[in-house]
Amino acid sequence: MQVTPYNTDQSKKTQVEDMFDNIAPKYDLLNHVLSMKIDVLWRNNLVKWMRKDYPKLVLDVATGTGDLAIAVQKGLEAEVVGLDLSQQMLNVGIDKIKKINLSDKITMVKGDAENLTFEDNKFDAVSVAFGVRNFENLEKGLAELRRVVKENGSVFILEFSKVEGFLGPFYMFYFKNILPQIGKLVSKDNRAYTYLPDSVNAFPFGEKMKQILLDTGFKNVEYKKQSFGIATIYKATK
């Protein structure tokens, strides 16, 4: 069953775009508060892993307000194209990038991850942080990421997974009960932060996600759990 933000008759893609347009002004604040800034550590870990491949041109899909695009540019001194469905999220990101004088290094564009307009084998690497979970058609989106990365280049995916072991129930209680309430208060969007735990619960992770990536045509897939499995970074090589 496909989990959507608003449970309406509109496509998941349209609902996701509307949701991020709605919460864009408060997104950065909420992201850092709700994750206690641990999301910054995860992004930095992705950049460290990517650095081993020395990419010079990177596509950051579902870039949102540009946090990962900025981390990639600063960490690798690469040229970055940030792409997102939500113009409101991009607008916040464009302002942020201007303030730190990186507009000549990071280009922000509106686009659909499942229908990329770039030619085959264009980018040295592709990154996605907390975006593949929102794809309407996961396999189609992953195939597009694979198409635009160069041969032997890699796609790096940071996505929520599930905490296993004794911490699991405590984390799930926070994730399902406390986090949505804070999200509602601050963002004024009653559904956006309920969609987050629902979509994470429904999303494959670990070995299942690895198998999906292999089935998409990637020749090698590795992954590293972050913070007891709250999130996972996948590296899928073309």
C-alpha positions in Angstrom: 0.0 0.0 0.0 1.4 3.4 -1.0 1.6 5.9 1.9 0.8 9.5 0.8 0.9 12.8 2.8 -2.8 13.8 2.5 -4.6 10.7 1.5 -6.5 12.5 -1.3 -7.1 11.4 -4.9 -4.2 13.4 -6.1 -1.0 11.6 -7.1 1.6 11.0 -4.4 4.0 13.3 -6.4 1.5 16.2 -6.3 0.8 15.6 -2.6 4.5 15.5 -1.7 5.1 18.8 -3.7 2.2 20.4 -1.8 3.4 19.2 1.5 6.9 20.5 1.1 5.6 23.8 -0.3 3.5 24.1 2.9 6.2 23.4 5.4 9.1 25.1 3.6 9.4 28.2 5.8 9.7 26.0 9.0 11.5 23.0 7.5 15.1 23.7 8.5 14.1 24.7 12.1 12.0 21.5 12.5 14.5 19.3 10.9 17.3 20.3 13.3 15.1 20.4 16.4 13.3 17.1 15.8 16.6 15.3 15.0 18.6 17.1 17.7 20.9 18.1 14.8 22.0 14.5 14.4 21.0 14.8 10.7 24.0 17.1 10.2 26.3 14.2 11.4 24.6 11.8 8.9 25.1 14.2 6.0 28.7 14.7 6.9 29.2 10.9 7.0 27.7 10.6 3.5 30.1 13.3 2.3 33.1 11.6 3.8 32.1 8.3 2.1 31.6 10.2 -1.2 35.0 12.0 -0.9 36.8 8.7 -1.6 35.5 8.9 -5.2 36.7 12.4 -5.8 33.5 13.5 -7.7 33.7 16.9 -9.4 30.1 17.2 -10.6 27.4 16.0 -8.2 23.6 15.9 -8.6 21.7 16.2 -5.3 18.2 14.9 -5.8 15.3 16.0 -3.5 17.7 18.7 -2.4 15.0 20.6 -0.4 16.6 23.6 1.2 20.0 22.5 0.1 21.6 21.2 3.2 23.2 18.2 1.6 24.1 20.2 -1.6 26.0 22.7 0.7 27.7 19.9 2.7 28.8 18.2 -0.6 30.1 21.4 -2.1 32.1 22.4 1.0 33.4 18.9 1.7 34.4 18.1 -1.8 34.8 21.5 -3.5 32.6 20.0 -6.2 30.1 21.7 -8.5 26.6 20.7 -7.4 23.2 20.7 -9.0 20.4 20.6 -6.5 17.0 19.4 -7.8 13.6 19.3 -6.1 9.9 19.1 -6.8 9.0 21.9 -4.4 9.7 25.5 -5.6 9.1 26.8 -2.0 11.8 24.6 -0.6 14.2 25.6 -3.4 13.5 29.3 -2.7 14.6 28.8 0.9 17.7 27.0 -0.4 18.6 29.6 -3.0 18.5 32.3 -0.3 20.7 30.2 2.0 23.2 29.5 -0.7 23.4 33.3 -1.6 24.1 34.2 2.0 27.2 31.9 2.0 28.3 33.0 -1.4 28.0 29.6 -3.1 25.6 30.6 -5.9 28.4 30.1 -8.5 29.1 26.5 -7.2 25.5 25.3 -6.5 22.7 25.5 -9.0 19.2 24.9 -7.7 16.6 23.6 -10.3 13.0 22.5 -10.1 12.5 19.0 -11.4 11.1 15.5 -11.0 13.5 12.8 -9.8 11.5 10.1 -11.8 11.8 12.1 -15.0 15.2 13.7 -15.0 16.0 16.0 -18.0 19.8 15.3 -17.8 21.6 13.1 -20.4 22.9 9.7 -19.5 26.2 9.3 -17.7 26.4 13.1 -16.8 27.3 13.2 -13.1 30.3 11.8 -11.2 28.0 11.1 -8.3 24.4 11.5 -7.2 23.2 12.0 -3.7 19.7 11.9 -2.1 19.0 12.6 1.6 15.5 11.6 2.9 14.1 11.8 -0.7 13.7 8.3 -2.1 11.0 7.5 0.4 8.9 10.2 -1.2 9.2 8.8 -4.8 5.9 7.9 -6.3 7.6 4.9 -8.1 10.7 3.9 -6.2 12.2 1.7 -8.9 11.6 4.3 -11.6 13.3 6.9 -9.5 16.3 4.7 -8.7 16.7 3.8 -12.4 16.8 7.5 -13.3 19.5 8.1 -10.7 21.5 5.2 -12.1 21.0 6.5 -15.7 22.5 9.9 -15.0 25.5 8.8 -13.0 28.7 7.9 -14.9 29.8 4.2 -15.4 31.5 3.2 -12.1 30.1 6.3 -10.4 27.9 5.9 -7.3 24.6 7.0 -6.0 24.6 7.8 -2.3 21.3 7.6 -0.5 20.6 8.7 3.1 17.3 7.5 4.3 15.4 6.7 7.5 15.4 3.1 8.5 14.3 1.3 11.7 16.0 1.1 15.1 16.4 -2.5 16.1 17.0 -4.0 19.5 16.0 -2.6 22.9 16.0 1.0 21.8 13.5 0.3 19.0 10.2 0.7 21.1 11.4 3.9 22.7 12.4 5.4 19.4 9.1 4.4 17.7 7.1 6.0 20.5 9.0 9.3 20.0 8.7 9.0 16.2 4.9 8.1 16.2 3.6 10.2 19.1 5.9 13.1 20.1 7.5 14.1 16.8 4.2 14.6 14.9 2.8 16.8 17.7 5.8 19.1 17.6 5.7 19.1 13.8 2.0 20.1 13.8 2.6 22.9 16.3 5.4 24.5 14.4 4.6 23.9 10.8 0.8 24.2 11.1 0.5 21.3 8.7 -1.5 18.6 10.5 -0.5 15.8 8.2 3.1 16.4 7.2 4.7 15.0 10.3 2.3 12.1 10.6 3.2 11.1 7.1 6.9 10.9 8.2 6.6 7.9 10.6 4.0 6.3 8.3 6.2 6.5 5.3 9.3 5.3 7.2 7.3 2.3 8.5 6.2 1.4 5.0 9.7 1.8 3.4 12.2 -1.0 2.8 15.6 -0.7 4.5 18.8 -2.7 5.0 19.0 -5.9 3.0 15.6 -5.3 1.3 16.7 -1.9 0.0 20.1 -3.3 -1.1 18.2 -5.9 -3.1 16.0 -3.3 -4.8 19.1 -1.4 -5.8 20.7 -4.5 -7.2 17.5 -5.3 -9.1 17.6 -1.8 -10.5 20.9 -2.7 -12.2 23.6 -1.4 -9.8 26.5 -3.8 -9.7 27.6 -3.2 -6.1 25.7 -2.0 -3.1 27.0 -1.3 0.4 25.3 0.3 3.4 26.2 1.8 6.8 23.7 2.2 9.6 23.7 5.5 11.4 22.9 6.1 15.1 21.6 2.6 16.0 19.8 2.3 12.6 17.7 5.5 12.8 19.0 6.2 9.3 21.1 4.3 6.8 23.5 5.4 4.1 23.5 3.3 0.9 26.2 3.4 -1.8 25.1 1.9 -5.0 27.7 1.7 -7.8 26.8 1.7 -11.5 
